[in-house]
């Protein structure tokens, strides 16, 4: 089966599932599409939803147990997912951070978040896990959250972007391509370390001001 057709079929299966994720997850906007080419991605108008004030400290790397953590705006989340899904099938290249040169895991994440204002992620997965974002529980994951794993190591050395409905997108390893996988697989459950939600600086400050 041609690679382009396989990618198209993957998207046909993924997007309805992500769009109908549980009410704990942000829905992908109507008209969301993803392609493996470098063409621009069109979005249908997105209805902006005001963020509710949360009593959590969004500037901290720790969340308050039992208290929901504010999420990115629907548009920001949609933009991150669009950029990631648009490069499905791109070869894994260690140190790569562009569709032309290829991606490693953290390069893909940094590329996907490139257009989110006031978010400047570090280059490595371990640095992302250590110093950025608010921790979130598995049951509270929303599209756009980062998931961290330790593979053949005691420290974090792999990162992926959560898509919704238990699926995530990542650049797996040498010899593989940017692809979609399922968090419920025993392999990923075994190597799961933590999940974090990255918020723009101004949103973090807004949350703190309303505490």
C-alpha positions as CSV (number, residue, x, y, z in Angstrom):
1,X,0.0,0.0,0.0
2,X,1.5,3.4,-1.0
3,X,2.7,5.4,2.1
4,X,0.5,8.4,1.3
5,X,-2.6,6.2,1.2
6,X,-1.6,4.6,4.5
7,X,-1.2,8.0,6.1
8,X,-4.5,9.1,4.8
9,X,-6.2,6.0,6.2
10,X,-4.5,6.6,9.6
11,X,-5.9,10.1,9.7
12,X,-9.4,8.9,8.7
13,X,-9.3,6.6,11.8
14,X,-7.6,9.1,14.1
15,X,-9.4,12.4,13.7
16,X,-13.0,11.1,14.4
17,X,-11.7,9.4,17.5
18,X,-9.9,12.5,18.7
19,X,-12.8,14.8,17.8
20,X,-15.2,12.6,19.9
21,X,-12.9,12.3,22.9
22,X,-14.4,12.3,26.3
23,X,-15.7,15.5,27.8
24,X,-12.5,15.8,29.8
25,X,-10.6,16.4,26.6
26,X,-10.7,19.4,24.3
27,X,-12.4,18.6,21.0
28,X,-10.6,19.2,17.7
29,X,-12.3,22.0,15.8
30,X,-14.6,21.2,12.9
31,X,-12.7,21.2,9.7
32,X,-9.4,20.1,11.3
33,X,-7.4,18.3,8.7
34,X,-3.9,16.9,8.5
35,X,-1.7,16.0,5.5
36,X,1.8,14.6,5.1
37,X,2.8,17.3,2.6
38,X,4.2,20.7,3.7
39,X,1.1,22.6,2.4
40,X,-0.6,25.0,4.8
41,X,-3.3,23.6,7.0
42,X,-6.7,25.2,6.8
43,X,-8.8,25.6,9.9
44,X,-12.5,26.3,10.2
45,X,-13.3,29.3,12.5
46,X,-12.8,28.3,16.1
47,X,-15.1,29.5,18.8
48,X,-13.0,30.9,21.6
49,X,-13.8,29.8,25.1
50,X,-12.9,31.8,28.1
51,X,-10.6,30.1,30.5
52,X,-11.9,29.6,34.0
53,X,-9.8,30.7,36.9
54,X,-8.2,27.7,38.6
55,X,-6.8,27.7,42.1
56,X,-3.7,25.9,40.9
57,X,-0.3,27.5,40.5
58,X,0.3,27.3,36.8
59,X,3.8,28.7,37.0
60,X,4.9,25.8,39.2
61,X,5.9,22.4,37.9
62,X,3.6,20.8,40.4
63,X,-0.2,20.7,40.3
64,X,-2.5,20.6,43.3
65,X,-3.9,17.0,43.8
66,X,-7.5,16.8,42.8
67,X,-7.6,20.3,41.3
68,X,-8.0,20.6,37.5
69,X,-5.2,22.5,35.6
70,X,-6.1,25.1,33.1
71,X,-5.5,24.1,29.5
72,X,-4.3,25.9,26.4
73,X,-6.9,27.7,24.4
74,X,-8.7,25.6,21.8
75,X,-6.9,27.5,19.0
76,X,-3.4,27.0,20.5
77,X,-4.1,23.3,21.0
78,X,-5.4,23.0,17.4
79,X,-2.4,24.7,16.0
80,X,0.0,22.4,17.9
81,X,-1.8,19.3,16.7
82,X,-2.1,20.5,13.2
83,X,1.7,21.1,12.9
84,X,2.4,17.7,14.4
85,X,-0.1,15.7,12.3
86,X,1.0,17.6,9.2
87,X,4.4,15.9,9.3
88,X,3.2,12.3,9.8
89,X,5.6,10.0,8.0
90,X,8.7,12.2,8.3
91,X,11.8,10.1,8.9
92,X,13.4,10.0,12.4
93,X,16.7,11.8,12.3
94,X,18.7,12.3,15.5
95,X,19.0,16.1,16.2
96,X,16.4,16.8,13.5
97,X,13.8,19.6,14.0
98,X,12.3,20.3,10.6
99,X,10.2,18.5,7.9
100,X,13.0,18.7,5.4
101,X,15.8,17.4,7.7
102,X,13.6,15.0,9.8
103,X,12.8,14.9,13.5
104,X,13.8,13.3,16.7
105,X,11.3,13.2,19.5
106,X,12.0,16.6,21.1
107,X,12.6,18.2,17.7
108,X,9.1,17.3,16.7
109,X,7.6,18.7,19.9
110,X,9.6,22.0,19.6
111,X,8.5,22.3,16.0
112,X,4.8,21.7,16.9
113,X,4.9,24.4,19.6
114,X,6.9,26.9,17.4
115,X,3.9,29.2,16.7
116,X,2.5,29.2,20.2
117,X,3.3,32.7,21.6
118,X,5.4,33.0,24.7
119,X,6.3,29.3,24.7
120,X,10.0,28.5,24.2
121,X,10.7,24.8,24.9
122,X,14.2,23.5,25.6
123,X,15.8,21.2,23.0
124,X,15.9,17.9,24.9
125,X,13.1,15.7,26.3
126,X,14.7,15.6,29.7
127,X,15.0,19.4,30.0
128,X,11.3,19.7,28.9
129,X,10.2,17.3,31.6
130,X,12.4,19.0,34.3
131,X,11.7,22.7,33.9
132,X,8.5,23.4,31.9
133,X,4.8,23.0,32.3
134,X,2.4,21.8,35.0
135,X,2.1,18.1,35.9
136,X,-1.2,16.5,35.0
137,X,-2.5,13.1,35.8
138,X,-3.1,10.5,33.0
139,X,-6.9,10.8,33.6
140,X,-6.7,14.5,33.0
141,X,-4.8,14.5,29.7
142,X,-5.9,16.9,27.0
143,X,-4.9,17.3,23.4
144,X,-1.6,19.1,23.2
145,X,-0.2,17.8,26.6
146,X,3.3,16.4,26.6
147,X,3.9,12.8,27.7
148,X,7.4,11.7,28.8
149,X,8.9,8.3,28.9
150,X,12.2,6.6,30.0
151,X,13.3,4.0,27.5
152,X,16.4,2.0,28.4
153,X,17.2,4.6,31.0
154,X,16.3,5.8,34.5
155,X,15.8,9.4,33.3
156,X,13.4,10.8,30.8
157,X,14.6,10.4,27.2
158,X,11.5,10.4,25.1
159,X,8.6,12.8,24.6
160,X,5.3,12.7,22.7
161,X,2.3,14.9,22.1
162,X,-1.1,13.7,23.3
163,X,-3.8,13.7,20.6
164,X,-6.9,12.6,22.6
165,X,-8.7,9.3,23.0
166,X,-5.5,7.6,24.4
167,X,-3.5,8.3,21.3
168,X,-0.3,10.3,20.9
169,X,2.1,11.4,18.1
170,X,5.9,11.1,18.3
171,X,9.1,10.5,16.4
172,X,9.9,7.0,17.8
173,X,13.6,6.1,16.9
174,X,16.1,5.5,14.2
175,X,14.6,3.6,11.2
176,X,11.1,4.8,12.0
177,X,8.9,7.8,11.0
178,X,6.7,10.2,12.8
179,X,3.7,8.1,13.7
180,X,0.7,7.7,16.0
181,X,0.6,5.2,18.9
182,X,-1.6,4.3,21.8
183,X,-0.8,5.1,25.4
184,X,-2.7,2.0,26.6
185,X,-0.1,-0.4,25.1
186,X,1.8,-2.3,27.9
187,X,5.1,-1.1,26.5
188,X,4.2,2.6,26.9
189,X,2.6,2.1,30.3
190,X,5.8,0.4,31.5
191,X,8.0,3.3,30.4
192,X,5.6,6.2,31.2
193,X,7.1,8.8,33.6
194,X,5.0,12.0,33.7
195,X,2.7,14.2,31.6
196,X,2.9,18.0,31.5
197,X,0.8,20.8,30.2
198,X,2.7,23.7,28.7
199,X,1.0,27.1,29.1
200,X,2.0,30.5,27.6
201,X,3.6,32.8,30.1
202,X,0.8,35.4,29.9
203,X,-1.7,32.7,30.7
204,X,0.3,31.5,33.6
205,X,0.4,35.1,35.0
206,X,-3.3,35.5,34.5
207,X,-4.0,32.3,36.4
208,X,-1.8,33.5,39.3
209,X,-3.5,36.9,39.4
210,X,-6.9,35.4,39.8
211,X,-5.9,33.1,42.6
